[in-house]
């Protein structure tokens, strides 16, 4: 430790000493050479001393300053900008619309005039709503009575996720066996972005396991309750994504089972209670949740 400190001290001392000597030598030599050159320059121009040369140069410098100040560089820059404005016009994007009506999701007003709908009766509203989506081949459309929707909405809030089976035909492994029936599970996720909008998102369970919250949904269903208090109906619309393994018929079957398990068909019958119990077990992570029982309840035609 002592040797190391000593070495550092010596090195520092040497650096300071060398730097000091070089600085002094450089300063002395430069000044002498500079004075000699100036005196030579002064005599070449007919002056006896450096001071006489400086006085003469000062007059020349002041004269040049007056000439340069005649042209304002800022004014010249403005002229150039105005000349090139038409040639290189910069397009400025308009400011973002900060209107409180804009939301990151679509509401009923995104599709129709809500105030005008409030003046119509339920049958007229249903006719217009279905006509609004009649040209869309991948659409799911419905008009839900307020009382039924409130029951489903409450059950969905208590059970915001679920899995539902979708029948699939499997190719036989052996010659002569033909196609066999299989089941593909799909994940259901409910979201409630605001008081009048409810989303039901469906994706395959395989997709969800692979990407979790970044899984790509194949079906998105929207419920709009802006007309609930005034007219007593909730408008539903949904669509099936293109280029996915699920058809419109598949999504319709999944939607049918969503209604069965979330109380749209009622909650009083024995099978309705079984479905609701299965839904509760899944969301509570109960060890009593049985996948075979889920498939059986989904495939049953009883309500």
Buried (B, 14 or more C-beta within 10 A) or exposed (E): EEEEEEEEEEEEEEEEEEEEEEEEEEEEEEEEEEEEEBBEEBEEEEBEEBEEBEEBEEEEEEEEEEEEEEEEEEEEEEEEEEEEEEEEEEEEEEEEEEEEEEEEEBBBBEBBEBEEBEEBEBEEBBEBBBEBBEEEEBBBBBBBEBEBBBBBBEBBEEBBBBBBBBEEEEEEEEEEEEEEEEBBBBBBBBEBBEEBBBBBBBBBBBBBEEEEEEBEBBBBBBBBBBBBEEBEBBBBBBBBBEEBEBEBEBBEBBBEBBBBBBBBBEEEEEBBEBBBBBBBBBEEEEEEBEEEBBBBBBEEEEE
